[in-house]
Amino acid sequence: MEKLIIIIFYSEETAIEASRAIEQLALNKDIAIAELYILSKNEQGNVTVRDAKNQEIFHSEINNSLAGNVISILGDPLNALAGLTTGTSTKGISNLLGYNKTSKMLKKASRIITAGKIAIVAHIDEYWEIPLNMALEPFDVNITRLNINDK
C-alpha cells in the first residue's frame, strides 16, 4: 500500500543511520521507496530538506509560520518564481519544481515536525508494516503512516 511515512528524530546522525536501514529494506524488496528525504527544522523554524544521499536540495530562511507555505508552492513554478522575486531564499529550488506529489508530501511533513527536530519523510509502498517496524525498533521511534493521497 502506498504511504507517506514520517519518523521524527532528535539528531541528524540517527536519522541518517535509520534511513540506511530503510534503504536496506528496499534492497531486500520488503518495501519499495519512491522518494526519501531528511527534513530538519531548526529552532528558528528554518527548514532544510536533504535527499537520500544527504545532499541539501532545499533550504528556507523564513520564520516557522511561513515554512509550510513555502514548501507548498514548490510544485507551482509561477508561484515559486514570485517567491524568489520577493526575497525568499532557496537553494536548488529547480530540483523540486514540477514535483507536485513531492511538494504535497513535504508540506504534510512540515506540519508534523516541530522546531529542533529531524524527520525522515518517505513515499513508500509497503505490503505489511512489520519489516519497517522491526528495522526501526533499535531507534525507539514512532512511525507516522499517512495515505499518500490524503490532503
N, C-alpha and C positions, 0 to 999 in steps of 0.2 A: 504494500500500500504506500502510495506517495505521501510523504510527510515533510514538514518543516520541523527540525529539531533545534532546540536552543538549550545549551548547557552552560551554566554560569560557574565561573572560577574566580579565585582571588588573586591568582598570579598568571602571567603570560606563559611562563615556563611550563606550568602544569597544563594549561590549555593546549600548548604545542605538543606535549607528550600525549595527551588524550587524543588529539587529532591524529597522531600516528597510529594509535590503537584503532581508531575508526577506519583509517585508510587500510589497515591490515584486514579488517572485516571485509572490505570491498575486494581486496586481493583474494581472499578466501571465498568470495562470492556469497557471503552471508547477507550482505546488503549491497545496494548499488548507490553510488554517490553521484548526483548530478552537479552539485556545487557544494563547496565547503569554504567557509570564511571564519576568520577570527576577528571578532568585533570588540573593541575596547572603548570605554567611555571614562575619561579622566574626571577628577573631582570638579573641574570647571564645566563638565558636560560636553567637552570636545570628543568627537567620535573618530576613531581610526578603524579602517577595515583593511585586513590583510588577507591574501589568498592562501591556498593550501601550501604554497612554497614560502610563506611568511614574507611576501613582498607587499609593501603598502600600495593599495590601489585607490584609497580614498582617505582624506583627512579633512575634517571640518574644524574651523576655528570660530565656532559660533556658540553662543550660550546654550545650555541644555534644553531650553524651551523650544528652540528652533531646530535642533539637530534632527529630529524625526521628520520635520518638513523638508529639510534639505535632501535627506535620503529619498523621500517620496517623489521629488521632482526629477531624480536622475533618469527615470525612464522616458522623460519628455525632453528632447533636445532643445526645443524653443524655450521652455522654462529654465532649463539648465543654463542656456546662454544668457537669459535675462538675469539669472542669479550671479553669473560670473561678472556681468557688466555692473552690477550693483555692489560689488565688493566681496562676494562670497569667495573664500579662498579654498580651492580644492587642488589635489594633485592626482593626476591620472583619471580625470573625470571621463575622458573618452573611452576608457576601459569598461565603463558601466552604461554608457548611453545605448539606448535601444534594448536593454535587457529589462523589460517591464516586469517579468516574473522575479528577477533578482531584486529590483528596487522594492517591490512589494514585500519580498521576503525580509530584506534588511530593515524596512520600515516596521514590520511586526516585531523584529528582534529589538530594535531601538526603543520600543515602548516597554519591553520587559526588562532590559538590562538597566541597572542603576549605576550612578556615578561611582567611579573607582573600581568597577568590575570588568572582567574579561568574559567573553562568551564565544563558544563555538556555535556557529549558525550554519546549518547544512540542510540542503534539499536532498532527501534520500528516498529510496524505495526499499522498504523492509517488509519481508513476508511475515515475520514474527519478531517480537520485541526482545526475546531472551538473549540473542547474541550481543546486541548493543548494550543491554543492561549488564551482562556479565563482563564485557570488555571494559566498561567504565566503573565497575564495582570498586576497584582499588582507589579510585579518585574521590569516592564518597560524595557524589554529586546527584542532583535531581535532573532528570531529563524531561524537558517540556516538549511534548509532541503536539503539533497542530496540523490540521488539514491544510495542505499547500494552497488550496483554492479558497479558503475562508478569507474574509476581509479582515 
